[in-house]
Amino acid sequence: MARTVWDSTVGKKTVMAVSGLVMLLYLVAHMIGNLKIYFGAGEFNHYAHWLRTVGEPFMHYEWTLWIVRVVLVAAVVAHAVSAFQLSRRDIRARPAKYVHKRPRASYATRTMRWGGIILGLFVVWHLLDLTTGTVHSGGFQEGRPYQNVVDTFSTWYGDVIYIVAMLALGLHIRHGFWSAAQTLGVGSRTRDRALKTLANVLALLLTAGFIAVPVGVMTGVVS
């Protein structure tokens, strides 16, 4: 039954919708946590340490964090694979391009695929920069995320990469949230306007919230 559902177009769209909502919930929590940087190094570093001790003593050190990581990786893989397979299926069904472009398709709709690729590449860079320190500038300091974030956004390329990725994220959420609602059967004629408004608000808040961090460093508010 699971294979039958996965092989169907509706099944793949459902996987995309559910995995996308899982990532959206994480993004909301991640943005709120990121904004703690405005309360100073002590507050931000303490928050990062708390993430590793959630659930203690029932959970061992970092166990909860690793569970979250595994769920996120599974969601990202499921989202990417289903998106790729749906795209290939769409191309096979329509080998020749449309003569006329659909005028009602929004910019976010037309850039969903490229936006997904940009975000995928960004996630890799972000992990190598602030989790492993592999590509970090200024000397990565284990256990001192505040200093690491300030180092990253003290470089012009760190700011550019992050802001471009967050703009792509906003477009992705704007279209993806509404699409997920339609796939899961939440949308209707009476709810469409409210869902689109909610998608726009979520996209705007998350984009502004994430970009507020590099802006804070660039303006010297966070230093």
C-alpha positions as CSV (number, residue, x, y, z in Angstrom):
1,M,0.0,0.0,0.0
2,A,2.8,2.4,0.9
3,R,4.5,1.7,-2.5
4,T,1.2,2.3,-4.3
5,V,0.7,5.6,-2.6
6,W,4.3,6.7,-3.2
7,D,4.1,5.8,-6.9
8,S,1.0,7.9,-7.4
9,T,1.2,11.7,-8.2
10,V,-1.2,12.4,-5.3
11,G,1.0,10.4,-3.0
12,K,4.2,12.3,-3.9
13,K,2.4,15.6,-3.6
14,T,1.2,14.6,-0.1
15,V,4.7,13.6,0.9
16,M,5.9,17.0,-0.4
17,A,3.2,18.8,1.6
18,V,3.7,17.0,4.9
19,S,7.5,17.2,4.7
20,G,7.2,20.9,3.8
21,L,5.0,21.6,6.8
22,V,7.5,19.8,9.1
23,M,10.3,22.0,7.8
24,L,8.1,25.1,8.1
25,L,7.5,24.4,11.8
26,Y,11.2,24.0,12.3
27,L,11.9,27.3,10.5
28,V,9.5,29.2,12.8
29,A,11.3,27.8,15.9
30,H,14.7,28.4,14.3
31,M,13.9,32.0,13.5
32,I,12.7,32.8,17.0
33,G,15.9,31.2,18.4
34,N,18.1,33.2,16.0
35,L,16.5,36.5,17.2
36,K,17.9,35.8,20.7
37,I,21.2,37.1,19.3
38,Y,19.8,40.6,20.0
39,F,19.9,39.9,23.7
40,G,23.7,39.4,23.8
41,A,26.3,36.7,23.6
42,G,25.5,35.2,27.0
43,E,21.8,34.7,26.2
44,F,22.5,33.4,22.7
45,N,25.2,31.0,23.7
46,H,23.1,29.8,26.6
47,Y,20.2,29.1,24.2
48,A,22.5,27.0,22.0
49,H,23.7,25.0,25.0
50,W,20.1,24.5,26.1
51,L,19.3,22.9,22.7
52,R,21.8,20.1,23.6
53,T,20.3,19.5,27.0
54,V,16.6,19.4,26.2
55,G,14.9,16.5,27.9
56,E,17.6,15.8,30.5
57,P,17.9,13.7,32.6
58,F,15.4,11.5,30.8
59,M,17.2,12.1,27.5
60,H,21.0,11.9,27.2
61,Y,23.0,14.9,26.2
62,E,22.2,15.9,22.6
63,W,19.8,13.0,22.1
64,T,16.8,15.3,21.6
65,L,18.8,17.5,19.2
66,W,19.8,14.5,17.2
67,I,16.2,13.3,17.0
68,V,15.3,16.7,15.5
69,R,18.1,16.5,13.1
70,V,17.2,13.0,11.9
71,V,13.5,14.1,11.4
72,L,14.7,17.2,9.5
73,V,17.0,15.2,7.2
74,A,14.2,12.7,6.5
75,A,11.8,15.6,5.7
76,V,14.4,17.3,3.4
77,V,15.2,14.1,1.5
78,A,11.5,13.2,1.1
79,H,10.7,16.7,0.0
80,A,13.6,16.8,-2.5
81,V,13.0,13.3,-3.9
82,S,9.3,13.8,-4.4
83,A,9.8,17.2,-6.0
84,F,12.4,15.8,-8.4
85,Q,10.3,12.8,-9.4
86,L,7.2,15.0,-9.9
87,S,9.2,17.4,-12.0
88,R,10.5,14.5,-14.2
89,R,7.0,13.1,-14.5
90,D,5.7,16.5,-15.6
91,I,8.5,16.8,-18.2
92,R,7.7,13.3,-19.6
93,A,4.0,14.2,-19.8
94,R,4.8,17.4,-21.6
95,P,8.0,16.9,-23.6
96,A,7.3,20.1,-25.7
97,K,7.1,23.5,-24.0
98,Y,3.8,25.4,-24.0
99,V,3.6,27.9,-26.9
100,H,2.1,30.5,-24.6
101,K,3.2,31.0,-21.0
102,R,0.5,30.9,-18.3
103,P,0.1,34.5,-17.5
104,R,-1.5,33.9,-14.1
105,A,1.5,32.0,-12.8
106,S,3.3,34.0,-10.1
107,Y,7.0,34.6,-9.9
108,A,7.2,32.3,-6.9
109,T,5.5,29.5,-8.8
110,R,7.9,29.9,-11.7
111,T,11.0,29.8,-9.5
112,M,10.0,27.0,-7.1
113,R,12.5,24.6,-8.7
114,W,15.4,27.0,-8.8
115,G,14.5,28.2,-5.3
116,G,14.7,24.7,-4.1
117,I,18.1,24.1,-5.6
118,I,19.4,27.4,-4.1
119,L,18.1,26.5,-0.7
120,G,19.6,23.0,-0.9
121,L,23.0,24.4,-1.7
122,F,22.6,27.0,1.1
123,V,21.8,24.4,3.7
124,V,25.1,22.6,2.8
125,W,27.1,25.9,3.1
126,H,25.3,26.9,6.3
127,L,26.1,23.6,8.0
128,L,29.7,23.7,6.9
129,D,29.9,27.3,8.1
130,L,28.2,27.3,11.5
131,T,27.9,23.6,12.5
132,T,31.2,22.0,11.5
133,G,33.2,25.2,10.9
134,T,34.8,23.8,7.7
135,V,34.3,26.9,5.6
136,H,34.0,29.4,8.5
137,S,35.8,32.7,8.4
138,G,37.7,34.1,11.3
139,G,38.4,30.9,13.2
140,F,35.5,28.7,14.3
141,Q,35.0,28.6,18.1
142,E,33.3,25.4,19.4
143,G,30.5,26.2,21.8
144,R,30.5,29.9,21.0
145,P,27.8,30.3,18.3
146,Y,27.3,34.1,19.0
147,Q,30.9,34.8,18.0
148,N,30.7,32.4,15.0
149,V,27.5,34.2,13.7
150,V,29.2,37.6,14.1
151,D,32.2,36.3,12.2
152,T,30.1,35.0,9.3
153,F,28.1,38.2,8.9
154,S,31.2,40.4,9.2
155,T,32.1,39.2,5.6
156,W,30.3,40.6,2.5
157,Y,30.0,37.1,0.9
158,G,28.5,35.7,4.1
159,D,25.8,38.4,4.1
160,V,25.1,38.0,0.3
161,I,24.8,34.2,0.5
162,Y,22.5,34.3,3.5
163,I,20.2,37.1,2.3
164,V,19.8,35.7,-1.2
165,A,18.9,32.3,0.3
166,M,16.4,33.9,2.7
167,L,14.7,35.7,-0.2
168,A,14.5,32.4,-2.1
169,L,13.0,30.9,1.1
170,G,10.3,33.5,1.3
171,L,9.2,32.9,-2.3
172,H,9.3,29.1,-1.6
173,I,7.1,29.4,1.5
174,R,4.7,31.8,-0.2
175,H,3.8,29.4,-2.9
176,G,4.6,26.1,-1.0
177,F,2.3,26.8,2.0
178,W,-0.7,27.5,-0.2
179,S,0.1,24.4,-2.5
180,A,0.4,22.2,0.6
181,A,-3.0,23.4,1.8
182,Q,-4.6,22.5,-1.5
183,T,-2.9,19.1,-1.6
184,L,-4.1,18.2,1.9
185,G,-7.6,19.3,1.1
186,V,-7.6,22.3,3.4
187,G,-8.2,24.8,0.6
188,S,-11.6,25.8,-0.7
189,R,-13.1,28.8,-2.5
190,T,-14.1,30.4,0.8
191,R,-10.7,29.7,2.4
192,D,-8.3,30.5,-0.5
193,R,-8.0,34.2,0.2
194,A,-7.3,33.5,3.9
195,L,-4.7,30.8,3.0
196,K,-3.0,33.0,0.5
197,T,-2.9,35.9,3.1
198,L,-1.5,33.5,5.7
199,A,1.2,32.3,3.2
200,N,2.2,35.8,2.4
201,V,2.4,36.8,6.1
202,L,4.5,33.7,7.0
203,A,6.8,34.2,4.1
204,L,7.3,37.9,5.0
205,L,7.8,37.3,8.8
206,L,10.3,34.4,8.2
207,T,12.2,36.3,5.6
208,A,12.4,39.5,7.7
209,G,13.2,37.5,10.9
210,F,16.1,35.6,9.4
211,I,17.5,38.6,7.5
212,A,17.4,40.6,10.7
213,V,20.4,38.7,12.0
214,P,22.9,39.7,9.3
215,V,21.4,43.2,9.2
216,G,22.0,43.5,13.0
217,V,25.7,42.5,12.5
218,M,26.1,44.8,9.5
219,T,24.7,47.8,11.3
220,G,26.7,47.2,14.5
221,V,23.6,46.5,16.7
222,V,25.0,43.0,17.1
223,S,28.8,43.0,17.6
